[in-house]
Amino acid sequence: MTTKTKENEGPDAASLARMAENLQKVDQLRERLTQVLTHRSTHQAALDAPNQELFTKAAQSYVNEAMTNPAKLFEHQLEYWTKSVTHFMEAQQAIASGTLTAPEDRTPQDSRFANPLWQTHPYFNFVKQQYMINAQALEQAVADVDDMEPREKKRLQYFSRQIIDMMSPTNFLATNPDALERAVATEGESLIKGLENLIADLEANDGELIVRLADENAFELGRNIATSPGKVVYRNKMFELIQYAPSTEKVHATPLLVFPPWINKFYILDLKEQNSLVKWVVDQGYTLFMVSWVNPDQTYRDVGMADYVDDGYLAAIREVKAITGETQINAVGYCIAGTTLSLTLSLMKQRGDKSIKSATFFTALTDFSDQGEFQPFLTDDFIDGIEAETADKGILPSIVMARTFSFLRSNDLVYGPAIKSYMMGDTPPAFDLLYWNGDGANLPEKMAMEYLRGLCQGNQLADGGYDLLDHHLVMDEVDVPLCAVACETDHIAPWKDCYRGVQMMGSKDKTFIMSQSGHIAGIVNPPSKNKYGHYTNTDLALSHEDWLEGADFTEGSWWPRWGAWLKKRSGKMIPARNPGDNDRKILADAPGTYVTKKARSGK
């Protein structure tokens, strides 16, 4: 005889009634869901998956392999059958024993299956083990495809991995013990909150499903994020120019102008005081200017790379010189803004313009011959889809880029957050970096296609030169003193590709630094954190492998090393400059008005 306890009792009648009441709220949400899906903004189907030609080639290759080497195919099939049947028999034996324990689990550790029930509960353990067996079989089948072009094989591996990740049992309510336990514990309230989160995300993106990664209500630009004091001192159709207030009595004579990428917002460099590169630079005694790019709508469809160079880079350089009275300035370009800075430097060289004293590149690609993890998205079928999308809308909507970047890390940036938000009913965390990540920007139609076709696909800048503003721009004309910073695990701008581009530049004064971590954390790495170290090697004639093998490693941030490099090229100390000096009109407080405009897709 057993005695019932609260631990082994099921839910009582009152709990079941409350759960039924909560689940009835679904009807109240159905109208909102129907409304947003009925009026959702559509996009080109080619942006969701590769064309069928890729899978047809894979199937043909697999059949050919089966015909020429049937033993290999049978071997892998028998291995899959054996594992599946053995797994089923072990589960049956565990049930037959009357203990209701899971069979022995030999699958590798996976953070998705952290709940103990994945190990101890026969049902969940069976589902998990069979999923892992299926995933291994699919990976093996793709690996067995031999007679495909390496480029096509890489795409096949990427998209098959997406299928594997999508089909994880953690992504479905009936096979997610965490979500089921939460639903019971909250009497269904978690499911209601999850559905509300799902509908809110759809409404925020015109019916496109982009999972919110951060609580958008937790941050306000200028209040608790992007708070460095400064003023907007110039504005045109392309950008606002922010001059930051000094924090030292004296500053270096040569001002510093930063060009952030216009794919994202500039305040990644000014999230909060503790990790703000803006604050750190100002505290080192520099007059710092920041470009804040416009977030374009469809009226910008005909704005191209030439506009970004002429009305962006050259205009900002002109204004900084006029404000400070200096004939030369130091410039920084981050990511795509670094790519474009190299174009601008080649153009200025040909025009005899010596306004740039030195240039710094943060994770900037100029040689796109190896497209890294973006290769699956830079083939004609996907770019053709982008071309059709931009022709329809006049812009490349930020959600297209957000989705592309997210699926490069789908478990961390798509499925994991979706489970927490939609199945667990959690509110997204108040995380400034993730808030910035979700605050995207659109790209004009013309600029997007020039960049994707000419630079990414065609690699024209590194391979012969890029035509812009009636000039043929080449890498070896980038001859100002330069410092390039790349990041060890950067999946957007791989460090070896950044290094190769720097090798092609014509400057005789080159410094290359490789920071630990990735595209963002490797750059936003303040000395106070003492978190990621960096590598240096003065011999840039070496291959990237030999460069790294011979490099010196330094604990901690690269910021002080760059600061010492910049100091030597920044002139004497003078009284600090304040925004508005010399009767320059103040247009707004930092962070300005352009940065607050949210991206919107559609016409």
Phi and psi in degrees as a GROMACS rama.xvg file:
@    title "Ramachandran Plot"
@    xaxis  label "Phi"
@    yaxis  label "Psi"
@TYPE xy
-114.151  151.624  THR-2
-104.996  129.42  THR-3
-71.5484  138.632  LYS-4
-124.375  170.227  THR-5
-63.7785  -27.1457  LYS-6
-69.4399  -35.2283  GLU-7
-105.851  3.28665  ASN-8
-76.7728  144.755  GLU-9
-80.2856  177.971  GLY-10
-63.3671  139.631  PRO-11
-79.3874  176.424  ASP-12
-62.741  -36.4602  ALA-13
-65.7823  -40.1528  ALA-14
-64.3172  -42.878  SER-15
-62.8774  -36.4951  LEU-16
-67.6512  -42.1566  ALA-17
-65.2772  -35.764  ARG-18
-65.5973  -42.8981  MET-19
-61.686  -38.4741  ALA-20
-64.8274  -41.5733  GLU-21
-64.7647  -42.8057  ASN-22
-66.9242  -24.5028  LEU-23
-66.6813  -20.8919  GLN-24
-65.4118  -17.5385  LYS-25
-57.1211  -38.2322  VAL-26
-60.7893  -35.9798  ASP-27
-69.4993  -26.0892  GLN-28
-89.4694  -16.9385  LEU-29
-60.9297  -37.1004  ARG-30
-63.5253  -43.2919  GLU-31
-62.425  -42.9482  ARG-32
-63.7228  -44.2813  LEU-33
-62.5688  -40.2499  THR-34
-62.5126  -47.8258  GLN-35
-70.3478  -35.8334  VAL-36
-74.1117  -31.6814  LEU-37
-68.016  -35.1041  THR-38
-107.397  20.416  HIS-39
-65.5329  146.93  ARG-40
-78.2644  129.483  SER-41
-90.4321  162.591  THR-42
-141.022  168.971  HIS-43
-63.951  130.778  GLN-44
-60.8628  -27.8137  ALA-45
-64.1467  -15.9913  ALA-46
-82.4942  -7.88991  LEU-47
-94.8154  -25.7515  ASP-48
-164.906  161.495  ALA-49
-69.5942  159.275  PRO-50
-67.9799  164.902  ASN-51
-65.6914  -14.9698  GLN-52
-59.2047  -36.5965  GLU-53
-62.114  -47.5075  LEU-54
-71.9007  -31.6397  PHE-55
-63.4129  -44.4872  THR-56
-60.9483  -41.475  LYS-57
-63.5843  -42.9457  ALA-58
-64.7916  -42.7942  ALA-59
-61.3759  -42.5155  GLN-60
-62.759  -40.5483  SER-61
-65.9328  -41.0409  TYR-62
-65.1845  -43.0415  VAL-63
-60.346  -40.1102  ASN-64
-65.0154  -38.6178  GLU-65
-65.2225  -34.7041  ALA-66
-73.4663  -40.7138  MET-67
-86.8499  -26.9123  THR-68
-140.215  67.4265  ASN-69
-63.7635  -28.7009  PRO-70
-61.4518  -40.359  ALA-71
-64.7377  -43.717  LYS-72
-62.8499  -47.5769  LEU-73
-61.8096  -38.3913  PHE-74
-59.5012  -45.6427  GLU-75
-71.1023  -37.006  HIS-76
-65.6326  -44.0112  GLN-77
-63.0849  -37.2199  LEU-78
-62.569  -42.1279  GLU-79
-65.8262  -46.3377  TYR-80
-61.1621  -43.3734  TRP-81
-62.1128  -45.9213  THR-82
-63.3856  -41.2243  LYS-83
-67.4225  -46.3408  SER-84
-66.9617  -43.4045  VAL-85
-59.56  -42.804  THR-86
-60.9835  -44.1389  HIS-87
-63.3205  -43.6076  PHE-88
-64.5819  -40.9252  MET-89
-63.9752  -38.1984  GLU-90
-65.9692  -41.7043  ALA-91
-61.9346  -42.8138  GLN-92
-63.3589  -38.2792  GLN-93
-64.642  -38.9542  ALA-94
-69.9929  -42.1813  ILE-95
-64.1984  -27.2383  ALA-96
-69.6311  -14.8053  SER-97
83.511  0.730471  GLY-98
-91.0282  -16.6317  THR-99
52.5254  42.9851  LEU-100
-103.837  155.16  THR-101
-74.8085  148.809  ALA-102
-69.2576  171.186  PRO-103
-56.9122  134.532  GLU-104
-111.396  112.369  ASP-105
-104.733  7.59593  ARG-106
-71.6953  152.869  THR-107
-69.4302  160.14  PRO-108
-64.1934  140.176  GLN-109
-148.669  125.52  ASP-110
-62.5493  -20.8534  SER-111
-66.9291  -25.354  ARG-112
-110.583  50.59  PHE-113
-80.4246  -26.6535  ALA-114
-59.4854  130.046  ASN-115
-55.448  -24.8864  PRO-116
-64.3319  -25.608  LEU-117
-62.8523  -23.3931  TRP-118
-97.6258  -36.3946  GLN-119
-100.4  -27.4914  THR-120
-87.1088  125.548  HIS-121
-57.0059  -41.528  PRO-122
-65.0069  -55.1117  TYR-123
-64.4183  -37.0855  PHE-124
-66.8527  -39.1497  ASN-125
-63.2411  -45.5656  PHE-126
-60.5324  -45.716  VAL-127
-63.8934  -48.1191  LYS-128
-62.6256  -40.7914  GLN-129
-67.73  -36.5616  GLN-130
-60.2013  -45.7321  TYR-131
-64.3491  -37.3953  MET-132
-65.4468  -44.5781  ILE-133
-62.8627  -42.1  ASN-134
-62.3315  -43.6487  ALA-135
-63.2289  -39.2858  GLN-136
-65.2095  -40.8284  ALA-137
-67.6243  -41.8383  LEU-138
-60.87  -39.9585  GLU-139
-67.3681  -39.4228  GLN-140
-62.0779  -41.4211  ALA-141
-66.976  -41.4035  VAL-142
-62.3865  -29.0353  ALA-143
-75.8863  -12.4615  ASP-144
-73.4076  112.095  VAL-145
-104.768  -35.8768  ASP-146
-98.0227  48.6974  ASP-147
-117.216  151.724  MET-148
-59.2471  141.346  GLU-149
-51.8337  -38.192  PRO-150
-63.1572  -43.7502  ARG-151
-70.0033  -37.7404  GLU-152
-62.1732  -40.7684  LYS-153
-63.9733  -40.3409  LYS-154
-64.032  -42.138  ARG-155
-61.1027  -42.0646  LEU-156
-62.5619  -41.9258  GLN-157
-63.7323  -50.9537  TYR-158
-72.4004  -30.5025  PHE-159
-66.8816  -35.0014  SER-160
-64.5717  -36.5121  ARG-161
-63.4987  -39.7244  GLN-162
-63.761  -44.5405  ILE-163
-60.0898  -47.5549  ILE-164
-64.8981  -39.3145  ASP-165
-63.8749  -35.5536  MET-166
-87.0588  7.89057  MET-167
-57.4309  136.578  SER-168
-62.363  -19.2986  PRO-169
-66.7255  -18.2481  THR-170
-86.0872  1.90101  ASN-171
-127.062  136.517  PHE-172
-57.5722  -44.3434  LEU-173
-66.5622  -18.774  ALA-174
-122.183  28.2481  THR-175
-123.153  101.869  ASN-176
-63.2149  -33.3843  PRO-177
-60.313  -46.7955  ASP-178
-67.868  -39.3844  ALA-179
-67.142  -42.8246  LEU-180
-62.2904  -41.9417  GLU-181
-64.1344  -40.5968  ARG-182
-62.357  -42.1213  ALA-183
-68.1376  -44.9563  VAL-184
-63.8486  -32.2288  ALA-185
-100.159  6.7514  THR-186
57.6161  37.1879  GLU-187
90.4134  -7.36027  GLY-188
-63.3137  -34.4864  GLU-189
-62.6022  -35.6977  SER-190
-70.0445  -36.6135  LEU-191
-65.665  -46.2816  ILE-192
-62.1139  -38.6008  LYS-193
-63.2708  -41.9293  GLY-194
-65.9781  -38.0703  LEU-195
-62.7646  -41.2118  GLU-196
-62.8381  -41.8323  ASN-197
-62.0267  -47.549  LEU-198
-64.1145  -40.63  ILE-199
-62.0661  -39.6856  ALA-200
-66.851  -39.6725  ASP-201
-64.8147  -42.8271  LEU-202
-64.652  -35.5591  GLU-203
-71.0577  -19.4043  ALA-204
-125.013  33.0566  ASN-205
54.5763  36.8109  ASP-206
92.2177  -8.99354  GLY-207
-81.3275  137.29  GLU-208
-89.6039  102.738  LEU-209
-122.072  117.532  ILE-210
-71.4628  125.676  VAL-211
-67.9997  131.312  ARG-212
-98.4067  -15.6293  LEU-213
-142.69  156.184  ALA-214
-74.0538  107.058  ASP-215
-69.2348  -20.6459  GLU-216
-80.5533  -6.99769  ASN-217
-85.9883  -10.3587  ALA-218
-130.393  147.079  PHE-219
-140.181  122.548  GLU-220
-59.5098  130.925  LEU-221
89.2275  -14.8968  GLY-222
-103.209  -56.7522  ARG-223
-129.963  13.6476  ASN-224
-155.375  143.721  ILE-225
55.9296  56.3582  ALA-226
-105.391  -1.55721  THR-227
-58.1283  130.237  SER-228
-69.5969  136.942  PRO-229
-177.334  -178.608  GLY-230
-136.106  148.21  LYS-231
-80.0159  119.089  VAL-232
-112.603  -1.34032  VAL-233
-161.587  149.196  TYR-234
-151.219  135.188  ARG-235
-136.953  -167.786  ASN-236
-68.4553  -15.7058  LYS-237
-100.797  -32.3965  MET-238
-160.209  162.772  PHE-239
-107.774  143.06  GLU-240
-107.053  118.685  LEU-241
-100.117  128.939  ILE-242
-107.624  121.999  GLN-243
-84.5388  146.029  TYR-244
-69.713  140.474  ALA-245
-71.4381  153.843  PRO-246
-119.344  3.84316  SER-247
-125.611  156.289  THR-248
-71.1537  -31.6729  GLU-249
-124.22  153.202  LYS-250
-134.769  161.881  VAL-251
-67.258  144.027  HIS-252
-63.6505  -38.7527  ALA-253
-81.0327  119.333  THR-254
-75.5679  163.168  PRO-255
-117.913  128.293  LEU-256
-118.438  124.383  LEU-257
-107.712  128.124  VAL-258
-105.97  104.864  PHE-259
-81.4061  166.153  PRO-260
-68.1104  143.271  PRO-261
-91.7784  5.36469  TRP-262
-75.2839  -28.6756  ILE-263
-127.991  -179.871  ASN-264
-90.2538  151.744  LYS-265
-67.1254  -21.0122  PHE-266
-76.4121  7.3254  TYR-267
-58.7332  -25.6784  ILE-268
-90.7588  5.91118  LEU-269
-151.348  51.8057  ASP-270
-68.8903  -55.4903  LEU-271
-152.682  166.643  LYS-272
-55.7505  -38.5238  GLU-273
-66.0491  -28.5638  GLN-274
-127.942  24.3927  ASN-275
-84.9385  116.141  SER-276
-66.5546  -33.3701  LEU-277
-57.6788  -52.9608  VAL-278
-61.6143  -42.6491  LYS-279
-62.368  -44.0118  TRP-280
-62.8623  -46.1609  VAL-281
-60.7273  -40.553  VAL-282
-67.7229  -18.5265  ASP-283
-83.3154  -2.64213  GLN-284
92.4727  45.6238  GLY-285
-122.269  146.274  TYR-286
-84.0948  108.587  THR-287
-105.891  130.92  LEU-288
-117.58  141.251  PHE-289
-126.99  132.412  MET-290
-85.1395  128.385  VAL-291
-114.256  105.677  SER-292
-72.1581  150.701  TRP-293
-68.0496  147.479  VAL-294
-95.6961  100.27  ASN-295
-72.0091  149.777  PRO-296
-111.54  -168.586  ASP-297
-65.3529  -17.3411  GLN-298
-70.5444  -11.3329  THR-299
-96.1329  13.2294  TYR-300
-56.7437  -30.7121  ARG-301
-95.267  9.73358  ASP-302
-82.063  124.552  VAL-303
-119.278  -171.526  GLY-304
-58.2298  -35.1399  MET-305
-61.4318  -37.8692  ALA-306
-67.231  -40.2002  ASP-307
-63.8278  -36.4859  TYR-308
-75.0775  -49.6446  VAL-309
-74.6338  -53.8012  ASP-310
-88.6131  -5.33238  ASP-311
-106.979  -78.6969  GLY-312
-61.355  -54.8302  TYR-313
-66.4648  -36.3508  LEU-314
-66.7421  -42.7752  ALA-315
-65.4524  -41.9253  ALA-316
-61.0973  -43.7771  ILE-317
-60.7429  -44.3919  ARG-318
-69.1129  -39.1544  GLU-319
-64.2791  -41.4281  VAL-320
-62.1673  -42.3051  LYS-321
-66.4882  -39.9812  ALA-322
-67.8219  -40.6826  ILE-323
-93.9201  -16.8107  THR-324
75.985  11.484  GLY-325
-91.614  150.422  GLU-326
-89.9158  -16.9613  THR-327
-136.001  150.873  GLN-328
-135.662  162.946  ILE-329
-98.5062  143.408  ASN-330
-127.614  149.796  ALA-331
-128.002  136.846  VAL-332
-127.743  128.044  GLY-333
-109.441  125.099  TYR-334
58.9238  -124.707  CYS-335
-61.4835  -27.4241  ILE-336
-70.2183  -27.1271  ALA-337
-72.5427  -40.4584  GLY-338
-56.0578  -46.9554  THR-339
-71.9455  -30.1349  THR-340
-61.3814  -37.9596  LEU-341
-65.5608  -38.2916  SER-342
-60.9024  -44.6344  LEU-343
-63.8389  -40.3638  THR-344
-64.9494  -38.6972  LEU-345
-64.6282  -42.7546  SER-346
-61.7151  -45.7809  LEU-347
-65.1396  -35.919  MET-348
-60.5631  -45.6114  LYS-349
-68.2693  -28.2201  GLN-350
-88.6366  -4.62416  ARG-351
76.1318  21.819  GLY-352
-91.6643  116.548  ASP-353
-107.258  32.6128  LYS-354
-69.7313  -22.6329  SER-355
-95.718  119.191  ILE-356
-82.8493  -39.8214  LYS-357
-154.106  158.717  SER-358
-130.438  139.287  ALA-359
-119.92  135.43  THR-360
-117.041  123.198  PHE-361
-101.423  119.005  PHE-362
40.8288  52.5012  THR-363
-106.949  124.113  ALA-364
-90.3227  133.444  LEU-365
-125.239  -19.8464  THR-366
-113.245  111.193  ASP-367
-103.242  23.4317  PHE-368
-65.622  -29.0833  SER-369
-115.002  110.408  ASP-370
-89.8575  3.58708  GLN-371
55.4335  -139.916  GLY-372
-71.907  -11.8305  GLU-373
-84.4805  -5.72784  PHE-374
-52.0184  -41.1629  GLN-375
-58.8035  -22.2339  PRO-376
-102.038  3.8908  PHE-377
-114.464  21.7341  LEU-378
-92.834  165.273  THR-379
-60.7985  -37.6267  ASP-380
-62.7974  -40.7359  ASP-381
-73.5151  -44.4723  PHE-382
-66.0146  -35.4648  ILE-383
-60.5065  -38.6041  ASP-384
-64.3986  -40.2004  GLY-385
-65.0091  -40.2155  ILE-386
-61.8029  -42.7706  GLU-387
-66.9374  -37.8372  ALA-388
-64.0803  -45.978  GLU-389
-69.4618  -34.6397  THR-390
-64.4878  -34.3133  ALA-391
-75.0145  -41.1757  ASP-392
-104.999  -16.196  LYS-393
84.4052  -9.51985  GLY-394
-142.061  160.8  ILE-395
-93.5713  106.434  LEU-396
-60.3178  145.434  PRO-397
-60.9505  -29.3324  SER-398
-67.019  -27.1554  ILE-399
-65.6949  -45.6055  VAL-400
-68.4094  -39.373  MET-401
-60.8882  -43.2609  ALA-402
-65.7961  -40.9556  ARG-403
-62.6012  -48.9129  THR-404
-61.5957  -41.1758  PHE-405
-63.9945  -39.8124  SER-406
-74.6513  -8.71584  PHE-407
-69.074  -21.3227  LEU-408
-135.373  62.044  ARG-409
-63.6961  -39.2963  SER-410
-66.9494  -35.2549  ASN-411
-83.8281  -33.9112  ASP-412
-111.74  -6.57317  LEU-413
-124.638  -69.6345  VAL-414
-70.4166  -43.8061  TYR-415
-58.2129  -53.1549  GLY-416
-62.4533  -35.0274  PRO-417
-64.7768  -40.7552  ALA-418
-60.9006  -47.8459  ILE-419
-63.9307  -40.1736  LYS-420
-80.9217  -48.098  SER-421
-91.1234  -30.8794  TYR-422
-100.926  -34.8977  MET-423
-91.2449  -18.6422  MET-424
76.0348  19.8234  GLY-425
-76.5169  148.12  ASP-426
-79.1504  134.251  THR-427
-54.6251  148.937  PRO-428
-70.0071  156.266  PRO-429
-85.7241  79.2881  ALA-430
-120.979  115.451  PHE-431
-61.5851  -40.3806  ASP-432
-63.0592  -41.6688  LEU-433
-72.1375  -31.4025  LEU-434
-61.0841  -48.3808  TYR-435
-59.3539  -41.8397  TRP-436
-59.2929  -32.2031  ASN-437
-88.6745  -3.93046  GLY-438
-98.4982  71.4002  ASP-439
-82.535  177.973  GLY-440
-133.715  148.395  ALA-441
-80.7806  165.232  ASN-442
-120.503  137.938  LEU-443
-63.405  149.793  PRO-444
-55.1746  -53.1937  GLU-445
-63.6546  -46.7931  LYS-446
-61.742  -44.1  MET-447
-59.5211  -43.9359  ALA-448
-74.1245  -35.3213  MET-449
-62.3013  -42.1667  GLU-450
-67.8314  -47.1533  TYR-451
-71.0835  -44.3892  LEU-452
-75.7273  -48.6173  ARG-453
-81.2321  -45.0478  GLY-454
-91.0104  -51.8446  LEU-455
-73.2282  -57.3527  CYS-456
-73.7956  -47.1751  GLN-457
-83.6141  -18.6689  GLY-458
48.9682  41.7631  ASN-459
-68.4295  -34.6266  GLN-460
-63.3439  -46.0522  LEU-461
-81.0226  -25.2504  ALA-462
-110.591  69.9096  ASP-463
108.686  -27.9871  GLY-464
123.074  159.347  GLY-465
-123.893  127.776  TYR-466
-86.9214  125.908  ASP-467
-157.764  135.621  LEU-468
51.9915  42.8808  LEU-469
63.694  25.0656  ASP-470
-129.253  150.939  HIS-471
-102.209  104.094  HIS-472
-92.0004  132.22  LEU-473
-132.72  158.693  VAL-474
-69.735  -36.7577  MET-475
-73.486  -3.02888  ASP-476
-92.6091  0.910164  GLU-477
-83.3923  90.8585  VAL-478
-120.192  11.0573  ASP-479
-78.744  158.777  VAL-480
-54.9978  133.17  PRO-481
-137.366  150.331  LEU-482
-129.024  126.75  CYS-483
-117.579  133.972  ALA-484
-119.025  121.81  VAL-485
-122.093  169.177  ALA-486
-125.441  138.03  CYS-487
-59.0668  -43.0642  GLU-488
-109.963  25.3934  THR-489
-67.7561  118.355  ASP-490
-95.5651  -3.47399  HIS-491
-96.3183  -46.111  ILE-492
-129.127  82.4386  ALA-493
-53.5201  138.034  PRO-494
-60.6759  -36.6756  TRP-495
-65.722  -30.0632  LYS-496
-77.4207  -37.6498  ASP-497
-61.3541  -42.6994  CYS-498
-61.5612  -44.0681  TYR-499
-61.9516  -38.2077  ARG-500
-65.56  -41.5215  GLY-501
-62.6104  -38.3308  VAL-502
-58.8053  -30.3463  GLN-503
-81.9853  -14.1975  MET-504
-73.7574  153.233  MET-505
-87.2885  -2.72325  GLY-506
-65.1349  141.863  SER-507
-89.14  -8.61823  LYS-508
-118.247  92.7627  ASP-509
-124.296  138.115  LYS-510
-128.201  132.263  THR-511
-124.848  128.701  PHE-512
-123.799  131.343  ILE-513
-111.632  115.977  MET-514
-88.1198  150.78  SER-515
-70.1088  163.536  GLN-516
78.7035  -162.973  SER-517
-110.005  -161.14  GLY-518
-58.0976  -34.5576  HIS-519
-103.526  -55.9109  ILE-520
-63.1059  -29.011  ALA-521
-71.3786  -25.1259  GLY-522
-92.1415  -48.9204  ILE-523
-83.111  76.3209  VAL-524
-135.628  76.6344  ASN-525
-67.4788  150.248  PRO-526
-58.9789  -30.728  PRO-527
-63.7926  -25.7536  SER-528
-77.2236  -28.5585  LYS-529
48.3518  47.9355  ASN-530
-102.772  -63.9107  LYS-531
-106.049  136.177  TYR-532
-89.0862  -171.448  GLY-533
-151.808  159.881  HIS-534
-114.315  144.276  TYR-535
-139.277  148.977  THR-536
-158.953  125.159  ASN-537
-78.0275  -13.298  THR-538
-90.3664  95.3573  ASP-539
-91.3543  9.10188  LEU-540
-85.3574  -11.4351  ALA-541
-76.5064  157.522  LEU-542
-64.4977  162.028  SER-543
-63.7497  -33.5979  HIS-544
-64.4964  -46.0736  GLU-545
-69.9015  -34.0854  ASP-546
-59.3718  -47.0875  TRP-547
-68.6379  -40.0075  LEU-548
-61.2128  -35.8448  GLU-549
-94.7853  3.70422  GLY-550
-76.6403  151.867  ALA-551
-91.8329  137.924  ASP-552
-102.983  134.237  PHE-553
-121.889  128.375  THR-554
-65.3233  143.022  GLU-555
90.0359  -179.695  GLY-556
-63.1759  149.61  SER-557
-83.3415  -9.39202  TRP-558
-54.1749  -49.6156  TRP-559
-61.7134  -36.1092  PRO-560
-63.4714  -45.0375  ARG-561
-64.8422  -38.8182  TRP-562
-59.4493  -40.194  GLY-563
-67.2789  -38.6069  ALA-564
-63.4706  -45.1017  TRP-565
-68.3868  -37.3395  LEU-566
-57.294  -38.7818  LYS-567
-67.1807  -15.3791  LYS-568
-117.909  20.187  ARG-569
-120.278  8.851  SER-570
77.5998  -172.383  GLY-571
-74.9784  168.968  LYS-572
-88.7459  137.388  MET-573
-134.729  165.719  ILE-574
-56.3279  141.981  PRO-575
-60.2984  142.466  ALA-576
-93.559  143.662  ARG-577
-116.173  143.474  ASN-578
-55.8287  132.384  PRO-579
99.2439  -6.50535  GLY-580
-59.4209  155.753  ASP-581
59.3826  31.6799  ASN-582
61.8484  23.0941  ASP-583
-66.7335  127.605  ARG-584
-68.7361  134.469  LYS-585
-91.7107  124.816  ILE-586
-96.7613  -27.9234  LEU-587
-173.169  162.705  ALA-588
-76.7068  151.672  ASP-589
-63.9721  144.071  ALA-590
-90.9468  13.7741  PRO-591
90.2025  -172.799  GLY-592
-103.591  -32.2477  THR-593
-62.8531  -35.9324  TYR-594
-70.0553  -20.1338  VAL-595
-84.4827  -10.5974  THR-596
-75.8125  123.594  LYS-597
-82.0913  150.053  LYS-598
-72.5853  144.237  ALA-599
-136.037  132.008  ARG-600
-90.005  172.971  SER-601
88.6345  173.932  GLY-602
